[in-house]
């Protein structure tokens, strides 16, 4: 049998609690391990000393007394310089750049040193066994077993101790790394929090010194009702904040977020943006500041799917512009501009009439597949004016107002059947689609924006005024109806035939007719018409078991203001009837409008309120309600805001100084409007 080859360094027997461990646990003593480390250190020192011992390197070594000098070239003065002028010749006699060649030599030397250091580090990390036991080969299996193999005899030799040492070193390194990452994470969180606080201080959000009046009513009963509405807002907001923060909407029964198709597949905090100005108007400071922090730090409008231009405009751009108008906080203006810029590609059509949908990633636009042969919808492209004009006013960039003014010019120049504006218009051909006219879905807010554009301009936009009064005159001639029971309503016009039906959406028109009366030479007539429409919509509410209005109602036979079909019986927290209560109260101060509004508030609390918010119901005529489990963002933006304003004094958002967009976001009347 071949004798065992002795290792270069002696091994020692390990003991644990006085008991020797098996032979395969042999390893180097601690003192001997340090001896190996010392050898490696001496080797590194010798390499580094070469800089000073080798003549060629010594002449190339430069000492600096300041770090910045390491990046300065020294100037070698070539011989033969005339006139005593110090020159700079970058080439030596061979034609080589003397600075570049020296840099190359230094770079090569640095690479050699780095490689030497790395080899030494690798050797230490791999353990003493691999550098201190010559003649011992390690294969993969032996490494796992903790033994080496004698190169001559093939005998197994123990190297397990070195492996244990390697594990200890690795463990220490991992622990240090983890501590470093945790410290880095803590520092980053601290930095972000400091930045948030700094941004809040810069916000300019001033509740105590705000120019917005409180609007608190004088009588006790109205104050109680207003406070009750504020509590409803808190209940709706708290549920969203707890279970769906950052999502578009809340499912208050399921306790989770919800998103409608109009938002694509993105969660962009629609409820936060939509409800933010309501919080401010109600004086809910802490809630508003949290919403503001979300906008500043977490609101990123980067959806990759098709989005509704109309919905993005009225909810997001409108909500942000309103927050800016109320607070003067620049972050809201910048975010509104950022989103509006992403909608501009929708206007790239032959006519300038925008598409209904835009993909903000690709910049492509298209229309809804069901919309009359690829047509755009007048309620959508006709309801961009207020926001885009105000955005141009505050940014100084005319592109936004130019886009919507082009839309207005196209509509004004077109021939209109019987003076009416059909709901569909092809953006490529510039021709009307189906002959369908409505003050409800597909048409509603176009007429509202004509009137409010005139008010927003400080009563200077005469084109908008003329278009509005011409349009409602045609609507009166062709679409206004009176039921056998004496109820006034606005039906839907379809190819010279009037359908005796009103959408809940069209109930906003009572307030619109009343508001427009202030700017007409037929003031009494339009104020009366507004009151009649509002009363008809209240009747639709009063006809139900829940005292909440259906999605649509008809006037057929003996049934008046009643939903006749199952898909018309639901209520999804819509605001339009309450909106007309508010506007008609401001115009007339008739107490019935406040009473009707309070009836609606009580019905909402009784039938729509759930543990974590408010939900729509599927059948307003059923005594036992079935909830749809969706808290719409417009419930916070519109329904609760209109109720709160209904029970506030008139100095809170006066209607001659503010216009509310079709999502109830207030924008100021402009003092410097230009056509």
Secondary structure, DSSP 8 states (H G I E B T S, - for coil): -------SS--B--EETTEE--GGG-B--HHHHHHHHHHHHHHHHHHHHHHHHSHHHHHH----SSGGGGGS------TT--TT------B-TTS-BHHHHHHHHHHHHHHHHHHHHHHHHHHHHH-HHHHHSTTEE--HHHHHHTEEEETTT--EEE-HHHHHHHHHHHHHHHHHHHHHHHHHHHHHHHHHHHHHHHHHHHS---STT-SS-----SSHHHHHHHHHHHHHHHHHHHHHHHH-TTSSEEETTTTEEE--GGGTT----HHHHHHHHHHHHTT-HHHHHHHHHHHHHT------SEEEHHHIIIIIIHHHHHHHHHH--HHHHHHHHHHHHHHGGGG-SSSS---SEEETTTTEEE--TTSTTT-EEHHHHTS-HHHHHHHHHHH--THHHHHHHHHHHHHHHS--GGG---SEE-TTT--B-S-EE-SSTTTHHHHHHHHHHHHHTTS--HHHHHHHHHHHHHHHHHTEEE-TTS-EEE-EEETTEEE-EEEGGGGGHHHHHHHHHTTSTTHHHHHHHHHHHHHHHHHHHHTSSSS---SEEEEETTEEEE--SGGGS-B----HHHHHHHHHHHHH--HHHHHHHHHHHHHIIIIIEETTEE--BS-TT-SS--B---B-HHIIIIIHHHHHHHTS-TTSS-TTTEEE-TTS-EEE--SS---
